[in-house]
């Protein structure tokens, strides 16, 4: 039998190089295929998924020639400053205060930089200390600018109008007789200080001239004398029928108890008169002969030492409802501006006994106790006796 050789399949010559390329460059071709597929997929994505960043159109920048003009920084007043200035009255055509809204850019950077005398109306809760601090003035200047309106520290009341000087000094009213020279000597400044001051319109005067009567003059840096603003009531001592000593304190005042026995038992030792929370306010000064203990109305007030009630009621000097205790040997204590009195004339009280409640009666702008210690009528600093 004839054997037939198996048929051998051959690859055409023109395809040999294709096979070689596929075998040698397979990975590269696979990568290119993936890139092509990715491109197709991207082109088929929704158009809202593709966001083309806007191309900014360049604009020509003009050439500027700067002209430097140095200016002070703009003020940045805080909320407290805005509230403070909003309290200032603005006089209308009829002189009555008008309310207005204040824009921040109209405010001065520093309240101490004023060029005229302002008029401030006392608000509830104000104290002389807080008003002076608000306008960056010394307490002395506040007094020296308001000698007629505020003859006593206790006469501060809501609605009272106070002159606020541009800076520390004195506010003087000319009488038409005093010359500039005499006014300057009185307040310890030079005549030029008064004449050249921007607060006064006196440049036409010489030191030997007298300003017209009624002219209001700001004396920058001037100093006046302290007035004796201490209430010095009449006190009459007399022997009683029992052989003791009686005292008639402030006869003629509504709260005077008339002749009552003098108290005993202090010996110059005193306790805190406020039973509860308080904050020390106005302290003992030349023009404030006691200490103010600020707290809420109704807080109990207690006797600082054993003694007898020699005054209990209304005081016309500005203390409002007042209790005065006699402790013997010339010692007395004062408890002023009370809202309630729990003791009566001639009553003997012991240390720490409830005698009244904190109030704001009399010349007062907020609830507090004005407390005084006196010996033979002379006020002494309570802080030297009590650790407030």
Secondary structure by P-SEA (a helix, b strand, c coil): ccccccbbbbccccaaaaaaaaaacaaaaaaaaaaaaaaaaaaacccccccccccccbbbbcccccbbbbbcccccccaaaaaaaaabbbbcccccbbbbbbbccccccccccccbbbbbbbcccccaaaaaaaacccaaaaaaaccccccccccccccbbbbbcccccccccccccccaaaaaaaacccaaaaaaccccccccccccccccccbbbbbccccccccccccccbbbbbbccccbbbbbcccccccccccccccccccccccccccccccccccccccccbbbbbbccccbbbbcccccccccccccccccbbbbbbccccbbbbbccccccccccccccccccccbbbbbcccccccccbbbbbcccccccccccccc
